[in-house]
Amino acid sequence: MWKEENNMLVRTFKFDNFVQAFGFMTQVAMLAEKMDHHPNWENTFNQVTIRLTSHDAGDVVTEKDRKLASEIDKLM
């Protein structure tokens, strides 16, 4: 579930292994590029944490962030 904190939407996804986590990141990267809205994220072994905020709107959560979060959820 996405949480709004510090003007960001944040969610951590957990996978069985690194390859699955990296594959998910690849899917998100293609989606983000298509939407021209890129996440802040980190990967540690089988976990991917994504933070969404709209830099061009002053680093606040906007509809662009909510739409990307929704599209990312569809990948699961």
Long-range contacts (C-beta under 8 A, 24 or more apart in sequence): 2-69, 2-73, 4-61, 7-53, 7-59, 7-60, 7-61, 8-40, 8-51, 8-52, 8-53, 8-61, 8-65, 9-51, 9-52, 9-53, 9-61, 9-65, 9-66, 9-69, 10-49, 10-50, 10-51, 10-52, 11-49, 11-50, 11-69, 11-72, 12-47, 12-48, 12-49, 12-50, 13-47, 13-48, 13-49, 13-50, 13-76, 14-46, 14-47, 15-46, 15-47, 15-48, 16-46, 17-45, 17-46, 18-45, 18-46, 20-46, 21-45, 21-46, 21-47, 21-48, 24-48, 24-75, 27-75, 28-72, 28-75, 31-68, 31-71, 31-72, 31-75, 32-68, 35-64, 35-67, 35-68, 35-71, 37-64, 37-65, 37-67, 37-68, 39-68
